[in-house]
Amino acid sequence: MSIFVRAWTMSMEDRERLIKGAFEGANIENASYGGTICAERTAIVKAVSEGVRSFIGLAVVTNVNSAISPCGICRQVLREFCSLDMPILLVPGDYPQKLEPGEAPKPGYTEGGVKETTLGVLLPDSFGPEHLELPRKS
């Protein structure tokens, strides 16, 4: 998980504060598919293991030339620690994508090809820690 991509809209002071608090993860493939862990979960586990319990956003940056959404398991893990209104940026590997003159971005995407969404949109009607009377701060 990395939120460096949001930096282009921030002041230098905000950018420095954001980068200092960012955690990155990597997709770790395994011959036993059940042992594979996605970048989103790697980053959450790293952050939580270092005492972080509150997150302001997530950027999923891929090496594929399209925006990729977190898998179902990652969405549920994010739900344990993040608010439903937390912004999520889905960033294609070829960011910024170039538009032809007069071409408009796809609905829901920025001119650079980033899809902006929230955890609540990705995981509607979700089951979370508050349903177990174990609310976590977010």
Secondary structure, 3 states (H helix, E strand, C coil): CCCHHHHHHCCHHHHHHHHHCCCCCCCECCCCHHHCECHHHHHHHHHHHCCCCCCCCEEEECCCCCCCCCCHHHHHHHHHHCCCCCEEEEECCCCCCCCCCCCCCCCCECCCCCEEEEHHHHCCCCCCHHHHCCCCCC
